[in-house]
Amino acid sequence: MENVPSITEAILITVDSPLRYPEGEWNALSARLSSRTGSFVFLLQSHLQDDHIDHAWSSFWKTLQERQCKRLVWISIGSQSIWWESIRDGVVWLREDARSSNAAEKLELYIASPLDARDWCEFLVEASKLGRGMSWLFLTDPPSSIDPIKEDRPSELNQGMRAKRGEIAELVWEFRRRGLNTDFAFQSRAESPAADSVHPVAMPLPRMEVPWGLSPMESSQRSVDSITQVVRREREATYRMGVDTIFGLGAMDSILVGKWLGALQHGHCVWRIGGRERDREFESLQHHIQQTLPAEYSNSREPVSPRSMGSAKLSSDEFGQVAWGEIWTSFCDLAIAGGPPHRGRLLEAVDRTQVEMDLDRYHLVVREIRRGIEEASGLKTLESEAVGWVGIECEDEDMAAWMLRAIIAENVMVRREGRNLFVPAGPQFAVKREIKNVITTLAKTVRYWRAR
């Protein structure tokens, strides 16, 4: 009998990608990942027919068993839910087989966090090498209706529809957070390729139009090119290129290596007695809480109050200015921990035209916000190159990333560039309303950050 070489680790990549690539591109990606990690890499795509998927699964599990694999790392490009049952059942079967044969080691499963909006944004920008002058328009399917009767008890279809809408919204937000002009539009499910159209969106040129998660349909209903080609519209010409041409998968390599390392650190799937249950959700939640919330929340069993403590009164110093550094002795609970957001409605960025209509008033507002933030938080403020924003210099990028999430949860718009945050400012801002909202939110979130 021929000896089959054993493998210590296998990487399983499941693909349900919103971008459509030729199969050869995915195979090349697998080969590069195998070379960088030294692991056996197996890739499975969702568009395969059921009998082909079943055959691929059988071949995969047989290979792991024959080669006595000890560690499986699962990286999902796209949805995890459609694959979980097959992976769980396969791992359980191999663990039971190892137990019955009294094997010293059993297969361990490590699950990487799926690619999120930040990962996709990093990939698209890096792969395309496009500057800030390019607008981005993501084309997606029109929304299907969500059954209102099942809204409180979501069906699988309802959950899928909401997830798809949330994904495109998060992607657009991530691009905008990086200062890129971005939007999405619905691509019509036309009766013929000639009628294939996009719901109009006012976007400046040059513009990149990217098919994102468009459903495969018969060519008589939607042209194949519309789901596999990117359209680049210049002022004097329009170019069509394959997705693989403009967004080469080589830019995905470092992202997947990062997912692999993250899975080995934080994604170990703990199997209880019998090997049939997992405790990964609880372990992941504990890690997320410890990374996100101050110790007073992560180490406490006390309920978080969703009620506001009321608005603090403004007091003036001897020069008649608001004494921002003397107003607060305590704050409401953090919104990201379940406390009440500081504002009921989102304080959004101000349109440039509004600023230009009253520049004198705008500069007064900026000066007061900067003074208040520095007095109340101790952070240094910056002059923003883009009008309508006030810059804040954080201690490092970790602080800036945490502060961004905390400030957004308080219903104040914020964007980040490295270690610097930017909050809105406009000529219509009043001291007792918007100016106070911005300063209070910064003072509150900085206080909780330093308590971590």
PEMO-V40570 format. One record per backbone hydrogen bond with DSSP energy under -0.5 kcal/mol. CO is the residue of the C=O (numbers start at 1). NH is the residue of the N-H. Records with the same first field share a line. If there is no record, write none. Layout:
CO=NH / NH
//
This chain:
3=5
7=70
8=70 / 71
9=40
10=12 / 73
11=13 / 42
12=14 / 75
13=44
14=16 / 77
15=46
18=213
19=21
22=25 / 26
23=27
24=28
25=29
26=30
27=31
28=32
29=33
30=34
31=35
32=36
33=37
34=38
40=11
42=13
44=15
45=48
49=53
50=54
51=55
52=56
53=57
54=58
55=59
56=60
57=61
58=62
59=63
60=64
61=65
62=66
63=67
64=69
65=68
67=7
70=108
71=10
72=74 / 110
73=12 / 75
74=112
75=14 / 77
76=78 / 115
77=16
80=83 / 84
81=85
83=87
84=88
85=89
86=90
87=91
88=92
89=93
90=94
91=95
92=96
93=97
94=98
95=99
96=100
97=101
98=103
99=102
108=72
109=269
110=74 / 112
116=120
117=121
118=122
119=123
120=124
121=125
122=126
123=127
124=128
125=129 / 130
131=134
135=208
136=183
137=139 / 210
138=140 / 185
139=212
140=187
146=148
147=150
148=151
155=159
156=160
157=161
158=162
159=163
160=164
161=165
162=166
163=167
164=168
165=169
166=170
167=171
168=172
169=173
170=174
171=175
172=176
173=177
174=178
175=178 / 180
176=179
180=182
181=136
183=138
185=140
186=188 / 199
187=142
188=190
192=195 / 196
193=196
197=188
201=203
206=135
207=209 / 233
208=137 / 210
209=211 / 231
210=139
211=213
218=221 / 222
223=226
224=227 / 228
225=228 / 229
228=243
230=232 / 241
231=209 / 233
232=234 / 239
233=206 / 207
237=234
239=232
241=230
242=245 / 246
243=247
248=251
249=252
250=253
252=256
253=257
254=258
255=259
256=260
257=261
258=262
259=263
260=264
261=265
262=266
263=267
267=111
268=270
270=279
272=275
277=272
279=283
280=284
281=285
282=286
283=287
284=288
285=289
286=290
287=291
288=292
289=293
294=297 / 298
295=299
297=300
305=340
315=323
317=320
321=317
322=324
323=326
324=327
334=337 / 339
335=338
346=348
347=413
351=354 / 355
352=356
353=357
354=358
355=358
356=359
358=362
359=363
360=364
361=365
362=366
363=367
364=368
365=369
366=370
367=371
368=372
369=373
370=374
371=375
372=376
373=377 / 378 / 379
374=378
380=393
382=391
386=389
388=425
390=423
391=382
392=394 / 421
393=380
396=400
397=401
398=402
399=403
400=404
401=405
402=406
403=407
404=408
405=409
406=410
407=410 / 412
408=411
410=343
411=347
413=424
415=422
417=420
419=394
420=417
421=392
422=415
423=390
426=429
430=433 / 435 / 436
431=436
433=437
434=438
435=439
436=440
437=441
438=442
439=443
440=444
441=445
442=446
443=447
444=448
445=449
446=450
447=451
449=452
451=295
//
